[in-house]
Amino acid sequence: MEAVIEKECSALGGLFQTVIGDMKSSYPIWEDFITKAGKLQSQLRATVFAVAAFLDAFQKVADLATNSRGRNMHNNLKAGVYD
């Protein structure tokens, strides 16, 4: 019975050592991944703010076009241009 437990503990210890070894060797890759993910988040945030600013400016242009067209049409109708 003790031989079975010792064999299982030895196998588990070997597995643990393998996992730790893999983690140590992959640390630089994970560090690079985390750094790049942070940069991506920053760029996406900047992109969202830029798109929002663009859409606000575009909305102002659309509002200006809508309002000016309506006023010009109203003034032209009053003047009899579209008779």
mmCIF file of the N, C-alpha and C atoms, coordinates in Angstrom:
data_MODEL
# 
_entry.id   MODEL 
# 
loop_
_atom_site.group_PDB 
_atom_site.id 
_atom_site.type_symbol 
_atom_site.label_atom_id 
_atom_site.label_alt_id 
_atom_site.label_comp_id 
_atom_site.label_asym_id 
_atom_site.label_entity_id 
_atom_site.label_seq_id 
_atom_site.pdbx_PDB_ins_code 
_atom_site.Cartn_x 
_atom_site.Cartn_y 
_atom_site.Cartn_z 
_atom_site.occupancy 
_atom_site.B_iso_or_equiv 
_atom_site.pdbx_formal_charge 
_atom_site.auth_seq_id 
_atom_site.auth_comp_id 
_atom_site.auth_asym_id 
_atom_site.auth_atom_id 
_atom_site.pdbx_PDB_model_num 
ATOM 1   N N  . MET A 1 1  ? 0.825   -1.188 0.000   1.00 0.00 ? 1  MET A N  1 
ATOM 2   C CA . MET A 1 1  ? 0.000   0.000  0.000   1.00 0.00 ? 1  MET A CA 1 
ATOM 3   C C  . MET A 1 1  ? 0.874   1.259  0.000   1.00 0.00 ? 1  MET A C  1 
ATOM 4   N N  . GLU A 1 2  ? 1.929   1.241  0.848   1.00 0.00 ? 2  GLU A N  1 
ATOM 5   C CA . GLU A 1 2  ? 2.808   2.400  0.903   1.00 0.00 ? 2  GLU A CA 1 
ATOM 6   C C  . GLU A 1 2  ? 3.583   2.561  -0.391  1.00 0.00 ? 2  GLU A C  1 
ATOM 7   N N  . ALA A 1 3  ? 3.868   1.488  -1.065  1.00 0.00 ? 3  ALA A N  1 
ATOM 8   C CA . ALA A 1 3  ? 4.586   1.564  -2.342  1.00 0.00 ? 3  ALA A CA 1 
ATOM 9   C C  . ALA A 1 3  ? 3.732   2.257  -3.401  1.00 0.00 ? 3  ALA A C  1 
ATOM 10  N N  . VAL A 1 4  ? 2.428   1.996  -3.381  1.00 0.00 ? 4  VAL A N  1 
ATOM 11  C CA . VAL A 1 4  ? 1.508   2.629  -4.341  1.00 0.00 ? 4  VAL A CA 1 
ATOM 12  C C  . VAL A 1 4  ? 1.418   4.118  -4.058  1.00 0.00 ? 4  VAL A C  1 
ATOM 13  N N  . ILE A 1 5  ? 1.294   4.480  -2.794  1.00 0.00 ? 5  ILE A N  1 
ATOM 14  C CA . ILE A 1 5  ? 1.200   5.901  -2.413  1.00 0.00 ? 5  ILE A CA 1 
ATOM 15  C C  . ILE A 1 5  ? 2.497   6.622  -2.777  1.00 0.00 ? 5  ILE A C  1 
ATOM 16  N N  . GLU A 1 6  ? 3.622   5.956  -2.505  1.00 0.00 ? 6  GLU A N  1 
ATOM 17  C CA . GLU A 1 6  ? 4.909   6.568  -2.827  1.00 0.00 ? 6  GLU A CA 1 
ATOM 18  C C  . GLU A 1 6  ? 5.064   6.746  -4.336  1.00 0.00 ? 6  GLU A C  1 
ATOM 19  N N  . LYS A 1 7  ? 4.595   5.778  -5.107  1.00 0.00 ? 7  LYS A N  1 
ATOM 20  C CA . LYS A 1 7  ? 4.674   5.865  -6.573  1.00 0.00 ? 7  LYS A CA 1 
ATOM 21  C C  . LYS A 1 7  ? 3.797   7.009  -7.084  1.00 0.00 ? 7  LYS A C  1 
ATOM 22  N N  . GLU A 1 8  ? 2.582   7.153  -6.521  1.00 0.00 ? 8  GLU A N  1 
ATOM 23  C CA . GLU A 1 8  ? 1.677   8.221  -6.934  1.00 0.00 ? 8  GLU A CA 1 
ATOM 24  C C  . GLU A 1 8  ? 2.235   9.585  -6.534  1.00 0.00 ? 8  GLU A C  1 
ATOM 25  N N  . CYS A 1 9  ? 2.799   9.676  -5.355  1.00 0.00 ? 9  CYS A N  1 
ATOM 26  C CA . CYS A 1 9  ? 3.400   10.935 -4.903  1.00 0.00 ? 9  CYS A CA 1 
ATOM 27  C C  . CYS A 1 9  ? 4.584   11.312 -5.788  1.00 0.00 ? 9  CYS A C  1 
ATOM 28  N N  . SER A 1 10 ? 5.372   10.321 -6.177  1.00 0.00 ? 10 SER A N  1 
ATOM 29  C CA . SER A 1 10 ? 6.507   10.565 -7.046  1.00 0.00 ? 10 SER A CA 1 
ATOM 30  C C  . SER A 1 10 ? 6.042   11.064 -8.415  1.00 0.00 ? 10 SER A C  1 
ATOM 31  N N  . ALA A 1 11 ? 4.986   10.438 -8.939  1.00 0.00 ? 11 ALA A N  1 
ATOM 32  C CA . ALA A 1 11 ? 4.435   10.863 -10.232 1.00 0.00 ? 11 ALA A CA 1 
ATOM 33  C C  . ALA A 1 11 ? 3.874   12.269 -10.129 1.00 0.00 ? 11 ALA A C  1 
ATOM 34  N N  . LEU A 1 12 ? 3.178   12.545 -9.034  1.00 0.00 ? 12 LEU A N  1 
ATOM 35  C CA . LEU A 1 12 ? 2.602   13.878 -8.830  1.00 0.00 ? 12 LEU A CA 1 
ATOM 36  C C  . LEU A 1 12 ? 3.705   14.925 -8.671  1.00 0.00 ? 12 LEU A C  1 
ATOM 37  N N  . GLY A 1 13 ? 4.764   14.577 -7.957  1.00 0.00 ? 13 GLY A N  1 
ATOM 38  C CA . GLY A 1 13 ? 5.901   15.480 -7.806  1.00 0.00 ? 13 GLY A CA 1 
ATOM 39  C C  . GLY A 1 13 ? 6.576   15.761 -9.133  1.00 0.00 ? 13 GLY A C  1 
ATOM 40  N N  . GLY A 1 14 ? 6.724   14.734 -9.952  1.00 0.00 ? 14 GLY A N  1 
ATOM 41  C CA . GLY A 1 14 ? 7.314   14.912 -11.280 1.00 0.00 ? 14 GLY A CA 1 
ATOM 42  C C  . GLY A 1 14 ? 6.457   15.806 -12.160 1.00 0.00 ? 14 GLY A C  1 
ATOM 43  N N  . LEU A 1 15 ? 5.155   15.611 -12.088 1.00 0.00 ? 15 LEU A N  1 
ATOM 44  C CA . LEU A 1 15 ? 4.227   16.453 -12.847 1.00 0.00 ? 15 LEU A CA 1 
ATOM 45  C C  . LEU A 1 15 ? 4.329   17.902 -12.391 1.00 0.00 ? 15 LEU A C  1 
ATOM 46  N N  . PHE A 1 16 ? 4.395   18.103 -11.083 1.00 0.00 ? 16 PHE A N  1 
ATOM 47  C CA . PHE A 1 16 ? 4.515   19.448 -10.527 1.00 0.00 ? 16 PHE A CA 1 
ATOM 48  C C  . PHE A 1 16 ? 5.800   20.114 -11.023 1.00 0.00 ? 16 PHE A C  1 
ATOM 49  N N  . GLN A 1 17 ? 6.907   19.382 -11.013 1.00 0.00 ? 17 GLN A N  1 
ATOM 50  C CA . GLN A 1 17 ? 8.183   19.927 -11.479 1.00 0.00 ? 17 GLN A CA 1 
ATOM 51  C C  . GLN A 1 17 ? 8.118   20.292 -12.966 1.00 0.00 ? 17 GLN A C  1 
ATOM 52  N N  . THR A 1 18 ? 7.425   19.477 -13.749 1.00 0.00 ? 18 THR A N  1 
ATOM 53  C CA . THR A 1 18 ? 7.272   19.760 -15.178 1.00 0.00 ? 18 THR A CA 1 
ATOM 54  C C  . THR A 1 18 ? 6.465   21.030 -15.398 1.00 0.00 ? 18 THR A C  1 
ATOM 55  N N  . VAL A 1 19 ? 5.360   21.162 -14.665 1.00 0.00 ? 19 VAL A N  1 
ATOM 56  C CA . VAL A 1 19 ? 4.513   22.354 -14.799 1.00 0.00 ? 19 VAL A CA 1 
ATOM 57  C C  . VAL A 1 19 ? 5.287   23.603 -14.395 1.00 0.00 ? 19 VAL A C  1 
ATOM 58  N N  . ILE A 1 20 ? 6.006   23.537 -13.290 1.00 0.00 ? 20 ILE A N  1 
ATOM 59  C CA . ILE A 1 20 ? 6.796   24.686 -12.833 1.00 0.00 ? 20 ILE A CA 1 
ATOM 60  C C  . ILE A 1 20 ? 7.865   25.037 -13.865 1.00 0.00 ? 20 ILE A C  1 
ATOM 61  N N  . GLY A 1 21 ? 8.514   24.051 -14.423 1.00 0.00 ? 21 GLY A N  1 
ATOM 62  C CA . GLY A 1 21 ? 9.521   24.293 -15.459 1.00 0.00 ? 21 GLY A CA 1 
ATOM 63  C C  . GLY A 1 21 ? 8.925   24.963 -16.682 1.00 0.00 ? 21 GLY A C  1 
ATOM 64  N N  . ASP A 1 22 ? 7.749   24.498 -17.099 1.00 0.00 ? 22 ASP A N  1 
ATOM 65  C CA . ASP A 1 22 ? 7.071   25.104 -18.252 1.00 0.00 ? 22 ASP A CA 1 
ATOM 66  C C  . ASP A 1 22 ? 6.673   26.543 -17.955 1.00 0.00 ? 22 ASP A C  1 
ATOM 67  N N  . MET A 1 23 ? 6.201   26.788 -16.735 1.00 0.00 ? 23 MET A N  1 
ATOM 68  C CA . MET A 1 23 ? 5.789   28.142 -16.351 1.00 0.00 ? 23 MET A CA 1 
ATOM 69  C C  . MET A 1 23 ? 6.988   29.097 -16.356 1.00 0.00 ? 23 MET A C  1 
ATOM 70  N N  . LYS A 1 24 ? 8.129   28.624 -15.863 1.00 0.00 ? 24 LYS A N  1 
ATOM 71  C CA . LYS A 1 24 ? 9.323   29.464 -15.836 1.00 0.00 ? 24 LYS A CA 1 
ATOM 72  C C  . LYS A 1 24 ? 9.783   29.806 -17.246 1.00 0.00 ? 24 LYS A C  1 
ATOM 73  N N  . SER A 1 25 ? 9.716   28.858 -18.134 1.00 0.00 ? 25 SER A N  1 
ATOM 74  C CA . SER A 1 25 ? 10.191  29.110 -19.498 1.00 0.00 ? 25 SER A CA 1 
ATOM 75  C C  . SER A 1 25 ? 9.199   29.940 -20.310 1.00 0.00 ? 25 SER A C  1 
ATOM 76  N N  . SER A 1 26 ? 7.933   29.925 -19.950 1.00 0.00 ? 26 SER A N  1 
ATOM 77  C CA . SER A 1 26 ? 6.943   30.677 -20.717 1.00 0.00 ? 26 SER A CA 1 
ATOM 78  C C  . SER A 1 26 ? 6.671   32.064 -20.131 1.00 0.00 ? 26 SER A C  1 
ATOM 79  N N  . TYR A 1 27 ? 7.322   32.397 -19.024 1.00 0.00 ? 27 TYR A N  1 
ATOM 80  C CA . TYR A 1 27 ? 7.084   33.697 -18.378 1.00 0.00 ? 27 TYR A CA 1 
ATOM 81  C C  . TYR A 1 27 ? 7.331   34.883 -19.316 1.00 0.00 ? 27 TYR A C  1 
ATOM 82  N N  . PRO A 1 28 ? 8.433   34.924 -20.067 1.00 0.00 ? 28 PRO A N  1 
ATOM 83  C CA . PRO A 1 28 ? 8.647   36.070 -20.966 1.00 0.00 ? 28 PRO A CA 1 
ATOM 84  C C  . PRO A 1 28 ? 7.556   36.208 -22.023 1.00 0.00 ? 28 PRO A C  1 
ATOM 85  N N  . ILE A 1 29 ? 7.038   35.103 -22.473 1.00 0.00 ? 29 ILE A N  1 
ATOM 86  C CA . ILE A 1 29 ? 5.979   35.147 -23.487 1.00 0.00 ? 29 ILE A CA 1 
ATOM 87  C C  . ILE A 1 29 ? 4.708   35.750 -22.894 1.00 0.00 ? 29 ILE A C  1 
ATOM 88  N N  . TRP A 1 30 ? 4.353   35.321 -21.682 1.00 0.00 ? 30 TRP A N  1 
ATOM 89  C CA . TRP A 1 30 ? 3.164   35.874 -21.025 1.00 0.00 ? 30 TRP A CA 1 
ATOM 90  C C  . TRP A 1 30 ? 3.360   37.355 -20.710 1.00 0.00 ? 30 TRP A C  1 
ATOM 91  N N  . GLU A 1 31 ? 4.553   37.721 -20.292 1.00 0.00 ? 31 GLU A N  1 
ATOM 92  C CA . GLU A 1 31 ? 4.844   39.127 -19.989 1.00 0.00 ? 31 GLU A CA 1 
ATOM 93  C C  . GLU A 1 31 ? 4.688   39.984 -21.240 1.00 0.00 ? 31 GLU A C  1 
ATOM 94  N N  . ASP A 1 32 ? 5.200   39.504 -22.366 1.00 0.00 ? 32 ASP A N  1 
ATOM 95  C CA . ASP A 1 32 ? 5.055   40.213 -23.634 1.00 0.00 ? 32 ASP A CA 1 
ATOM 96  C C  . ASP A 1 32 ? 3.590   40.317 -24.039 1.00 0.00 ? 32 ASP A C  1 
ATOM 97  N N  . PHE A 1 33 ? 2.862   39.231 -23.863 1.00 0.00 ? 33 PHE A N  1 
ATOM 98  C CA . PHE A 1 33 ? 1.433   39.225 -24.198 1.00 0.00 ? 33 PHE A CA 1 
ATOM 99  C C  . PHE A 1 33 ? 0.672   40.255 -23.368 1.00 0.00 ? 33 PHE A C  1 
ATOM 100 N N  . ILE A 1 34 ? 0.947   40.319 -22.080 1.00 0.00 ? 34 ILE A N  1 
ATOM 101 C CA . ILE A 1 34 ? 0.260   41.263 -21.198 1.00 0.00 ? 34 ILE A CA 1 
ATOM 102 C C  . ILE A 1 34 ? 0.610   42.698 -21.571 1.00 0.00 ? 34 ILE A C  1 
ATOM 103 N N  . THR A 1 35 ? 1.874   42.936 -21.890 1.00 0.00 ? 35 THR A N  1 
ATOM 104 C CA . THR A 1 35 ? 2.291   44.277 -22.300 1.00 0.00 ? 35 THR A CA 1 
ATOM 105 C C  . THR A 1 35 ? 1.588   44.706 -23.584 1.00 0.00 ? 35 THR A C  1 
ATOM 106 N N  . LYS A 1 36 ? 1.548   43.807 -24.542 1.00 0.00 ? 36 LYS A N  1 
ATOM 107 C CA . LYS A 1 36 ? 0.894   44.120 -25.823 1.00 0.00 ? 36 LYS A CA 1 
ATOM 108 C C  . LYS A 1 36 ? -0.617  44.304 -25.644 1.00 0.00 ? 36 LYS A C  1 
ATOM 109 N N  . ALA A 1 37 ? -1.215  43.535 -24.751 1.00 0.00 ? 37 ALA A N  1 
ATOM 110 C CA . ALA A 1 37 ? -2.656  43.684 -24.489 1.00 0.00 ? 37 ALA A CA 1 
ATOM 111 C C  . ALA A 1 37 ? -2.945  45.048 -23.877 1.00 0.00 ? 37 ALA A C  1 
ATOM 112 N N  . GLY A 1 38 ? -2.067  45.514 -22.997 1.00 0.00 ? 38 GLY A N  1 
ATOM 113 C CA . GLY A 1 38 ? -2.239  46.849 -22.413 1.00 0.00 ? 38 GLY A CA 1 
ATOM 114 C C  . GLY A 1 38 ? -2.128  47.933 -23.462 1.00 0.00 ? 38 GLY A C  1 
ATOM 115 N N  . LYS A 1 39 ? -1.179  47.797 -24.384 1.00 0.00 ? 39 LYS A N  1 
ATOM 116 C CA . LYS A 1 39 ? -1.036  48.766 -25.472 1.00 0.00 ? 39 LYS A CA 1 
ATOM 117 C C  . LYS A 1 39 ? -2.251  48.748 -26.383 1.00 0.00 ? 39 LYS A C  1 
ATOM 118 N N  . LEU A 1 40 ? -2.755  47.560 -26.673 1.00 0.00 ? 40 LEU A N  1 
ATOM 119 C CA . LEU A 1 40 ? -3.950  47.446 -27.506 1.00 0.00 ? 40 LEU A CA 1 
ATOM 120 C C  . LEU A 1 40 ? -5.141  48.123 -26.840 1.00 0.00 ? 40 LEU A C  1 
ATOM 121 N N  . GLN A 1 41 ? -5.310  47.913 -25.551 1.00 0.00 ? 41 GLN A N  1 
ATOM 122 C CA . GLN A 1 41 ? -6.409  48.550 -24.832 1.00 0.00 ? 41 GLN A CA 1 
ATOM 123 C C  . GLN A 1 41 ? -6.297  50.065 -24.916 1.00 0.00 ? 41 GLN A C  1 
ATOM 124 N N  . SER A 1 42 ? -5.091  50.579 -24.746 1.00 0.00 ? 42 SER A N  1 
ATOM 125 C CA . SER A 1 42 ? -4.869  52.015 -24.821 1.00 0.00 ? 42 SER A CA 1 
ATOM 126 C C  . SER A 1 42 ? -5.212  52.557 -26.209 1.00 0.00 ? 42 SER A C  1 
ATOM 127 N N  . GLN A 1 43 ? -4.776  51.857 -27.241 1.00 0.00 ? 43 GLN A N  1 
ATOM 128 C CA . GLN A 1 43 ? -5.062  52.292 -28.605 1.00 0.00 ? 43 GLN A CA 1 
ATOM 129 C C  . GLN A 1 43 ? -6.558  52.208 -28.928 1.00 0.00 ? 43 GLN A C  1 
ATOM 130 N N  . LEU A 1 44 ? -7.210  51.162 -28.450 1.00 0.00 ? 44 LEU A N  1 
ATOM 131 C CA . LEU A 1 44 ? -8.654  51.036 -28.685 1.00 0.00 ? 44 LEU A CA 1 
ATOM 132 C C  . LEU A 1 44 ? -9.420  52.151 -27.985 1.00 0.00 ? 44 LEU A C  1 
ATOM 133 N N  . ARG A 1 45 ? -8.980  52.498 -26.786 1.00 0.00 ? 45 ARG A N  1 
ATOM 134 C CA . ARG A 1 45 ? -9.622  53.589 -26.053 1.00 0.00 ? 45 ARG A CA 1 
ATOM 135 C C  . ARG A 1 45 ? -9.462  54.899 -26.816 1.00 0.00 ? 45 ARG A C  1 
ATOM 136 N N  . ALA A 1 46 ? -8.255  55.162 -27.322 1.00 0.00 ? 46 ALA A N  1 
ATOM 137 C CA . ALA A 1 46 ? -8.010  56.378 -28.101 1.00 0.00 ? 46 ALA A CA 1 
ATOM 138 C C  . ALA A 1 46 ? -8.850  56.375 -29.378 1.00 0.00 ? 46 ALA A C  1 
ATOM 139 N N  . THR A 1 47 ? -8.976  55.206 -30.008 1.00 0.00 ? 47 THR A N  1 
ATOM 140 C CA . THR A 1 47 ? -9.784  55.100 -31.220 1.00 0.00 ? 47 THR A CA 1 
ATOM 141 C C  . THR A 1 47 ? -11.249 55.391 -30.937 1.00 0.00 ? 47 THR A C  1 
ATOM 142 N N  . VAL A 1 48 ? -11.752 54.882 -29.831 1.00 0.00 ? 48 VAL A N  1 
ATOM 143 C CA . VAL A 1 48 ? -13.154 55.126 -29.467 1.00 0.00 ? 48 VAL A CA 1 
ATOM 144 C C  . VAL A 1 48 ? -13.390 56.615 -29.245 1.00 0.00 ? 48 VAL A C  1 
ATOM 145 N N  . PHE A 1 49 ? -12.471 57.288 -28.552 1.00 0.00 ? 49 PHE A N  1 
ATOM 146 C CA . PHE A 1 49 ? -12.617 58.728 -28.320 1.00 0.00 ? 49 PHE A CA 1 
ATOM 147 C C  . PHE A 1 49 ? -12.536 59.503 -29.630 1.00 0.00 ? 49 PHE A C  1 
ATOM 148 N N  . ALA A 1 50 ? -11.640 59.096 -30.528 1.00 0.00 ? 50 ALA A N  1 
ATOM 149 C CA . ALA A 1 50 ? -11.512 59.779 -31.815 1.00 0.00 ? 50 ALA A CA 1 
ATOM 150 C C  . ALA A 1 50 ? -12.766 59.589 -32.664 1.00 0.00 ? 50 ALA A C  1 
ATOM 151 N N  . VAL A 1 51 ? -13.318 58.395 -32.677 1.00 0.00 ? 51 VAL A N  1 
ATOM 152 C CA . VAL A 1 51 ? -14.539 58.131 -33.439 1.00 0.00 ? 51 VAL A CA 1 
ATOM 153 C C  . VAL A 1 51 ? -15.712 58.924 -32.856 1.00 0.00 ? 51 VAL A C  1 
ATOM 154 N N  . ALA A 1 52 ? -15.793 58.995 -31.541 1.00 0.00 ? 52 ALA A N  1 
ATOM 155 C CA . ALA A 1 52 ? -16.869 59.760 -30.909 1.00 0.00 ? 52 ALA A CA 1 
ATOM 156 C C  . ALA A 1 52 ? -16.760 61.242 -31.259 1.00 0.00 ? 52 ALA A C  1 
ATOM 157 N N  . ALA A 1 53 ? -15.548 61.783 -31.242 1.00 0.00 ? 53 ALA A N  1 
ATOM 158 C CA . ALA A 1 53 ? -15.349 63.187 -31.611 1.00 0.00 ? 53 ALA A CA 1 
ATOM 159 C C  . ALA A 1 53 ? -15.706 63.418 -33.074 1.00 0.00 ? 53 ALA A C  1 
ATOM 160 N N  . PHE A 1 54 ? -15.315 62.475 -33.944 1.00 0.00 ? 54 PHE A N  1 
ATOM 161 C CA . PHE A 1 54 ? -15.655 62.590 -35.357 1.00 0.00 ? 54 PHE A CA 1 
ATOM 162 C C  . PHE A 1 54 ? -17.166 62.572 -35.559 1.00 0.00 ? 54 PHE A C  1 
ATOM 163 N N  . LEU A 1 55 ? -17.842 61.655 -34.879 1.00 0.00 ? 55 LEU A N  1 
ATOM 164 C CA . LEU A 1 55 ? -19.295 61.567 -35.039 1.00 0.00 ? 55 LEU A CA 1 
ATOM 165 C C  . LEU A 1 55 ? -19.990 62.821 -34.505 1.00 0.00 ? 55 LEU A C  1 
ATOM 166 N N  . ASP A 1 56 ? -19.474 63.406 -33.429 1.00 0.00 ? 56 ASP A N  1 
ATOM 167 C CA . ASP A 1 56 ? -20.044 64.666 -32.933 1.00 0.00 ? 56 ASP A CA 1 
ATOM 168 C C  . ASP A 1 56 ? -19.884 65.774 -33.967 1.00 0.00 ? 56 ASP A C  1 
ATOM 169 N N  . ALA A 1 57 ? -18.698 65.878 -34.564 1.00 0.00 ? 57 ALA A N  1 
ATOM 170 C CA . ALA A 1 57 ? -18.463 66.896 -35.592 1.00 0.00 ? 57 ALA A CA 1 
ATOM 171 C C  . ALA A 1 57 ? -19.345 66.638 -36.813 1.00 0.00 ? 57 ALA A C  1 
ATOM 172 N N  . PHE A 1 58 ? -19.473 65.384 -37.192 1.00 0.00 ? 58 PHE A N  1 
ATOM 173 C CA . PHE A 1 58 ? -20.314 65.038 -38.337 1.00 0.00 ? 58 PHE A CA 1 
ATOM 174 C C  . PHE A 1 58 ? -21.781 65.381 -38.058 1.00 0.00 ? 58 PHE A C  1 
ATOM 175 N N  . GLN A 1 59 ? -22.218 65.149 -36.828 1.00 0.00 ? 59 GLN A N  1 
ATOM 176 C CA . GLN A 1 59 ? -23.595 65.492 -36.457 1.00 0.00 ? 59 GLN A CA 1 
ATOM 177 C C  . GLN A 1 59 ? -23.822 66.997 -36.547 1.00 0.00 ? 59 GLN A C  1 
ATOM 178 N N  . LYS A 1 60 ? -22.831 67.788 -36.158 1.00 0.00 ? 60 LYS A N  1 
ATOM 179 C CA . LYS A 1 60 ? -22.950 69.249 -36.261 1.00 0.00 ? 60 LYS A CA 1 
ATOM 180 C C  . LYS A 1 60 ? -23.069 69.671 -37.712 1.00 0.00 ? 60 LYS A C  1 
ATOM 181 N N  . VAL A 1 61 ? -22.283 69.047 -38.592 1.00 0.00 ? 61 VAL A N  1 
ATOM 182 C CA . VAL A 1 61 ? -22.380 69.359 -40.026 1.00 0.00 ? 61 VAL A CA 1 
ATOM 183 C C  . VAL A 1 61 ? -23.755 68.965 -40.557 1.00 0.00 ? 61 VAL A C  1 
ATOM 184 N N  . ALA A 1 62 ? -24.245 67.802 -40.150 1.00 0.00 ? 62 ALA A N  1 
ATOM 185 C CA . ALA A 1 62 ? -25.566 67.352 -40.609 1.00 0.00 ? 62 ALA A CA 1 
ATOM 186 C C  . ALA A 1 62 ? -26.666 68.291 -40.102 1.00 0.00 ? 62 ALA A C  1 
ATOM 187 N N  . ASP A 1 63 ? -26.553 68.710 -38.848 1.00 0.00 ? 63 ASP A N  1 
ATOM 188 C CA . ASP A 1 63 ? -27.542 69.653 -38.304 1.00 0.00 ? 63 ASP A CA 1 
ATOM 189 C C  . ASP A 1 63 ? -27.497 70.977 -39.049 1.00 0.00 ? 63 ASP A C  1 
ATOM 190 N N  . LEU A 1 64 ? -26.298 71.463 -39.342 1.00 0.00 ? 64 LEU A N  1 
ATOM 191 C CA . LEU A 1 64 ? -26.141 72.708 -40.086 1.00 0.00 ? 64 LEU A CA 1 
ATOM 192 C C  . LEU A 1 64 ? -26.765 72.586 -41.468 1.00 0.00 ? 64 LEU A C  1 
ATOM 193 N N  . ALA A 1 65 ? -26.514 71.476 -42.145 1.00 0.00 ? 65 ALA A N  1 
ATOM 194 C CA . ALA A 1 65 ? -27.069 71.270 -43.487 1.00 0.00 ? 65 ALA A CA 1 
ATOM 195 C C  . ALA A 1 65 ? -28.588 71.185 -43.442 1.00 0.00 ? 65 ALA A C  1 
ATOM 196 N N  . THR A 1 66 ? -29.116 70.494 -42.447 1.00 0.00 ? 66 THR A N  1 
ATOM 197 C CA . THR A 1 66 ? -30.567 70.366 -42.330 1.00 0.00 ? 66 THR A CA 1 
ATOM 198 C C  . THR A 1 66 ? -31.211 71.717 -42.045 1.00 0.00 ? 66 THR A C  1 
ATOM 199 N N  . ASN A 1 67 ? -30.648 72.448 -41.137 1.00 0.00 ? 67 ASN A N  1 
ATOM 200 C CA . ASN A 1 67 ? -31.229 73.744 -40.768 1.00 0.00 ? 67 ASN A CA 1 
ATOM 201 C C  . ASN A 1 67 ? -31.088 74.764 -41.890 1.00 0.00 ? 67 ASN A C  1 
ATOM 202 N N  . SER A 1 68 ? -29.957 74.807 -42.576 1.00 0.00 ? 68 SER A N  1 
ATOM 203 C CA . SER A 1 68 ? -29.765 75.807 -43.631 1.00 0.00 ? 68 SER A CA 1 
ATOM 204 C C  . SER A 1 68 ? -30.647 75.491 -44.834 1.00 0.00 ? 68 SER A C  1 
ATOM 205 N N  . ARG A 1 69 ? -30.814 74.242 -45.167 1.00 0.00 ? 69 ARG A N  1 
ATOM 206 C CA . ARG A 1 69 ? -31.649 73.866 -46.301 1.00 0.00 ? 69 ARG A CA 1 
ATOM 207 C C  . ARG A 1 69 ? -33.094 74.257 -46.012 1.00 0.00 ? 69 ARG A C  1 
ATOM 208 N N  . GLY A 1 70 ? -33.538 74.019 -44.812 1.00 0.00 ? 70 GLY A N  1 
ATOM 209 C CA . GLY A 1 70 ? -34.911 74.366 -44.448 1.00 0.00 ? 70 GLY A CA 1 
ATOM 210 C C  . GLY A 1 70 ? -35.147 75.857 -44.497 1.00 0.00 ? 70 GLY A C  1 
ATOM 211 N N  . ARG A 1 71 ? -34.208 76.649 -44.011 1.00 0.00 ? 71 ARG A N  1 
ATOM 212 C CA . ARG A 1 71 ? -34.365 78.104 -44.032 1.00 0.00 ? 71 ARG A CA 1 
ATOM 213 C C  . ARG A 1 71 ? -34.323 78.633 -45.452 1.00 0.00 ? 71 ARG A C  1 
ATOM 214 N N  . ASN A 1 72 ? -33.397 78.147 -46.261 1.00 0.00 ? 72 ASN A N  1 
ATOM 215 C CA . ASN A 1 72 ? -33.304 78.631 -47.640 1.00 0.00 ? 72 ASN A CA 1 
ATOM 216 C C  . ASN A 1 72 ? -34.544 78.269 -48.434 1.00 0.00 ? 72 ASN A C  1 
ATOM 217 N N  . MET A 1 73 ? -35.066 77.071 -48.220 1.00 0.00 ? 73 MET A N  1 
ATOM 218 C CA . MET A 1 73 ? -36.268 76.666 -48.925 1.00 0.00 ? 73 MET A CA 1 
ATOM 219 C C  . MET A 1 73 ? -37.441 77.537 -48.487 1.00 0.00 ? 73 MET A C  1 
ATOM 220 N N  . HIS A 1 74 ? -37.540 77.806 -47.204 1.00 0.00 ? 74 HIS A N  1 
ATOM 221 C CA . HIS A 1 74 ? -38.625 78.642 -46.688 1.00 0.00 ? 74 HIS A CA 1 
ATOM 222 C C  . HIS A 1 74 ? -38.522 80.053 -47.263 1.00 0.00 ? 74 HIS A C  1 
ATOM 223 N N  . ASN A 1 75 ? -37.321 80.623 -47.259 1.00 0.00 ? 75 ASN A N  1 
ATOM 224 C CA . ASN A 1 75 ? -37.130 81.974 -47.804 1.00 0.00 ? 75 ASN A CA 1 
ATOM 225 C C  . ASN A 1 75 ? -37.417 82.006 -49.297 1.00 0.00 ? 75 ASN A C  1 
ATOM 226 N N  . ASN A 1 76 ? -37.008 80.988 -50.021 1.00 0.00 ? 76 ASN A N  1 
ATOM 227 C CA . ASN A 1 76 ? -37.253 80.934 -51.455 1.00 0.00 ? 76 ASN A CA 1 
ATOM 228 C C  . ASN A 1 76 ? -38.732 80.779 -51.762 1.00 0.00 ? 76 ASN A C  1 
ATOM 229 N N  . LEU A 1 77 ? -39.444 80.003 -50.955 1.00 0.00 ? 77 LEU A N  1 
ATOM 230 C CA . LEU A 1 77 ? -40.886 79.859 -51.163 1.00 0.00 ? 77 LEU A CA 1 
ATOM 231 C C  . LEU A 1 77 ? -41.589 81.177 -50.900 1.00 0.00 ? 77 LEU A C  1 
ATOM 232 N N  . LYS A 1 78 ? -41.159 81.882 -49.858 1.00 0.00 ? 78 LYS A N  1 
ATOM 233 C CA . LYS A 1 78 ? -41.748 83.180 -49.565 1.00 0.00 ? 78 LYS A CA 1 
ATOM 234 C C  . LYS A 1 78 ? -41.491 84.164 -50.699 1.00 0.00 ? 78 LYS A C  1 
ATOM 235 N N  . ALA A 1 79 ? -40.361 84.072 -51.333 1.00 0.00 ? 79 ALA A N  1 
ATOM 236 C CA . ALA A 1 79 ? -40.004 84.980 -52.405 1.00 0.00 ? 79 ALA A CA 1 
ATOM 237 C C  . ALA A 1 79 ? -40.632 84.557 -53.727 1.00 0.00 ? 79 ALA A C  1 
ATOM 238 N N  . GLY A 1 80 ? -41.235 83.373 -53.785 1.00 0.00 ? 80 GLY A N  1 
ATOM 239 C CA . GLY A 1 80 ? -41.893 82.916 -55.008 1.00 0.00 ? 80 GLY A CA 1 
ATOM 240 C C  . GLY A 1 80 ? -40.974 82.270 -56.000 1.00 0.00 ? 80 GLY A C  1 
ATOM 241 N N  . VAL A 1 81 ? -39.811 81.803 -55.571 1.00 0.00 ? 81 VAL A N  1 
ATOM 242 C CA . VAL A 1 81 ? -38.847 81.206 -56.490 1.00 0.00 ? 81 VAL A CA 1 
ATOM 243 C C  . VAL A 1 81 ? -39.372 79.879 -57.017 1.00 0.00 ? 81 VAL A C  1 
ATOM 244 N N  . TYR A 1 82 ? -40.112 79.107 -56.202 1.00 0.00 ? 82 TYR A N  1 
ATOM 245 C CA . TYR A 1 82 ? -40.572 77.771 -56.612 1.00 0.00 ? 82 TYR A CA 1 
ATOM 246 C C  . TYR A 1 82 ? -41.976 77.766 -57.183 1.00 0.00 ? 82 TYR A C  1 
ATOM 247 N N  . ASP A 1 83 ? -42.471 78.873 -57.697 1.00 0.00 ? 83 ASP A N  1 
ATOM 248 C CA . ASP A 1 83 ? -43.822 78.922 -58.271 1.00 0.00 ? 83 ASP A CA 1 
ATOM 249 C C  . ASP A 1 83 ? -43.919 78.200 -59.568 1.00 0.00 ? 83 ASP A C  1 
# 
